[in-house]
């Protein structure tokens, strides 16, 4: 396991506060209120371990297959439905949405290899990520990638807790399947818009792993 670069500053600040709070607690509370000093240590240690865990990149064997589309994120499949995409394609698409809780790995990976044909950041609200309106009203970052099989659009969507979406792609860039393309800080969601007729290989409420689970087949 390694730590994502987006987490270095947050972990450093959390570790500093952990040390400061417990140094003060040891100095002033350990004598008269030892139970409170112990409680503060447990709570702040739990917070520090959670922050470290949030930015983890676990070691895993990634799935590479040009005939498959791979899940771009860890989480649970909350939507599989036909929608009309008003942002880019302007036609009907199959939408598959993956909800990421704060406990999930938040690295986002390319579902396919290809060339980035669209890259757009949208300001928006912070509705809870599992709400249907979060796909069109929340802060989000949309990326379209095209290869010989076709073109797909995937969106990083902020949730009620997520306040920063990181995206490392640009139009014209060639990306590789399962390579990292972004990161969302805290609870969030990823939508993938597939061509009509694409065989979806996941089902509702399935727990998936980014870069590992096969999402669909061309």
GUKOL-613508 format. One line per field, with one value per residue (C-alpha): residue number from 1; residue in one letter; x, y, z. Coordinates in steps of 0.1 Angstrom, whole numbers, always signed. Example, Ala and Ser with C-alpha at 12.3 -4.5 7.8 and 13.67 -1.06 7.14 Angstrom:
i 1;2 .
aa A;S .
xx +123;+137 .
yy -45;-11 .
zz +78;+71 .
REM end
This chain:
i 1;2;3;4;5;6;7;8;9;10;11;12;13;14;15;16;17;18;19;20;21;22;23;24;25;26;27;28;29;30;31;32;33;34;35;36;37;38;39;40;41;42;43;44;45;46;47;48;49;50;51;52;53;54;55;56;57;58;59;60;61;62;63;64;65;66;67;68;69;70;71;72;73;74;75;76;77;78;79;80;81;82;83;84;85;86;87;88;89;90;91;92;93;94;95;96;97;98;99;100;101;102;103;104;105;106;107;108;109;110;111;112;113;114;115;116;117;118;119;120;121;122;123;124;125;126;127;128;129;130;131;132;133;134;135;136;137;138;139;140;141;142;143;144;145;146;147;148;149;150;151;152;153;154;155;156;157;158;159;160;161;162;163;164;165;166;167;168;169;170;171;172;173;174;175;176;177;178;179;180;181;182;183;184;185;186;187;188;189;190;191;192;193;194;195;196;197;198;199;200;201;202;203;204;205;206;207;208;209;210;211;212;213;214;215;216;217;218 .
aa X;X;X;X;X;X;X;X;X;X;X;X;X;X;X;X;X;X;X;X;X;X;X;X;X;X;X;X;X;X;X;X;X;X;X;X;X;X;X;X;X;X;X;X;X;X;X;X;X;X;X;X;X;X;X;X;X;X;X;X;X;X;X;X;X;X;X;X;X;X;X;X;X;X;X;X;X;X;X;X;X;X;X;X;X;X;X;X;X;X;X;X;X;X;X;X;X;X;X;X;X;X;X;X;X;X;X;X;X;X;X;X;X;X;X;X;X;X;X;X;X;X;X;X;X;X;X;X;X;X;X;X;X;X;X;X;X;X;X;X;X;X;X;X;X;X;X;X;X;X;X;X;X;X;X;X;X;X;X;X;X;X;X;X;X;X;X;X;X;X;X;X;X;X;X;X;X;X;X;X;X;X;X;X;X;X;X;X;X;X;X;X;X;X;X;X;X;X;X;X;X;X;X;X;X;X;X;X;X;X;X;X;X;X;X;X;X;X .
xx +0;+11;-3;-17;+1;-31;-30;+4;-6;-39;-21;+7;-18;-38;-6;+4;-30;-29;+5;-5;-38;-23;+7;-17;-39;-10;+2;-31;-56;-36;-35;-69;-89;-71;-103;-107;-70;-74;-107;-90;-61;-84;-106;-77;-58;-89;-92;-55;-58;-90;-73;-43;-66;-87;-56;-44;-35;-38;-16;-38;-36;-53;-74;-62;-85;-92;-126;-137;-145;-131;-147;-131;-137;-142;-177;-212;-232;-263;-276;-279;-304;-309;-306;-304;-271;-275;-239;-219;-234;-269;-285;-294;-268;-266;-256;-238;-231;-207;-211;-179;-183;-156;-142;-136;-104;-108;-83;-101;-88;-94;-121;-105;-74;-79;-77;-93;-119;-136;-126;-148;-151;-186;-192;-223;-240;-230;-261;-256;-238;-265;-292;-302;-298;-262;-253;-264;-264;-234;-198;-184;-156;-165;-141;-148;-124;-125;-109;-115;-145;-163;-165;-176;-180;-172;-179;-163;-191;-187;-209;-221;-186;-164;-151;-123;-121;-87;-84;-51;-64;-65;-80;-58;-40;-36;-46;-42;-67;-66;-40;-50;-68;-81;-90;-120;-116;-142;-176;-184;-196;-186;-210;-201;-221;-219;-232;-267;-262;-231;-233;-232;-214;-222;-255;-272;-257;-227;-195;-168;-130;-116;-91;-102;-139;-152;-179;-190;-180;-179 .
yy +0;+35;+70;+92;+124;+144;+133;+144;+179;+167;+139;+162;+187;+160;+145;+179;+185;+150;+157;+191;+181;+151;+171;+197;+169;+151;+183;+195;+166;+134;+142;+156;+139;+109;+94;+126;+125;+88;+96;+125;+102;+75;+99;+118;+86;+72;+104;+103;+66;+73;+102;+79;+52;+75;+84;+48;+32;-6;-30;-49;-67;-45;-58;-50;-60;-39;-56;-47;-15;-15;+1;+36;+36;+15;+15;+3;+3;+25;+32;+12;+29;+45;+83;+112;+129;+166;+175;+159;+131;+147;+113;+82;+64;+37;+53;+32;+50;+40;+55;+59;+62;+79;+44;+35;+40;+73;+69;+71;+50;+51;+25;+22;+32;+59;+96;+123;+141;+162;+176;+199;+211;+222;+242;+230;+220;+194;+172;+138;+117;+90;+115;+113;+151;+149;+138;+171;+196;+188;+200;+176;+169;+152;+134;+116;+91;+75;+44;+20;+4;+37;+67;+69;+98;+95;+120;+126;+140;+157;+146;+163;+160;+162;+197;+190;+171;+164;+156;+149;+147;+171;+171;+153;+132;+95;+76;+39;+16;+15;+43;+70;+99;+117;+117;+130;+140;+123;+109;+111;+93;+84;+81;+63;+69;+39;+35;+19;-18;-21;-53;-42;-68;-54;-53;-30;-29;-48;-38;-31;-24;+4;-9;-45;-52;-55;-29;-37;-53;-38 .
zz +0;-8;+0;-28;-34;-28;+8;+18;+30;+47;+65;+76;+91;+108;+123;+136;+152;+167;+183;+195;+210;+228;+241;+256;+269;+285;+302;+316;+317;+324;+361;+371;+342;+329;+313;+292;+281;+271;+252;+233;+224;+211;+191;+175;+167;+150;+130;+119;+109;+89;+70;+62;+51;+29;+8;+5;-28;-22;-41;-66;-99;-125;-153;-189;-217;-248;-253;-218;-199;-164;-133;-128;-90;-59;-44;-50;-82;-75;-110;-143;-166;-200;-200;-225;-222;-226;-220;-247;-268;-270;-274;-254;-234;-207;-174;-148;-115;-87;-53;-32;+6;+26;+35;-2;-21;-40;-69;-103;-132;-169;-180;-215;-234;-260;-268;-246;-268;-241;-208;-189;-152;-140;-108;-89;-57;-31;-30;-15;-42;-44;-53;-90;-94;-84;-119;-134;-106;-84;-90;-115;-140;-173;-195;-229;-243;-278;-293;-321;-302;-295;-272;-236;-211;-174;-147;-113;-92;-58;-29;+3;+18;-13;-19;-43;-76;-90;-127;-146;-182;-211;-246;-271;-244;-250;-218;-209;-194;-155;-153;-128;-142;-111;-74;-54;-18;+5;-4;-41;-72;-107;-137;-168;-200;-225;-260;-263;-269;-246;-225;-188;-167;-132;-114;-90;-54;-66;-48;-73;-74;-95;-121;-114;-119;-154;-159;-194;-227;-262 .
REM end
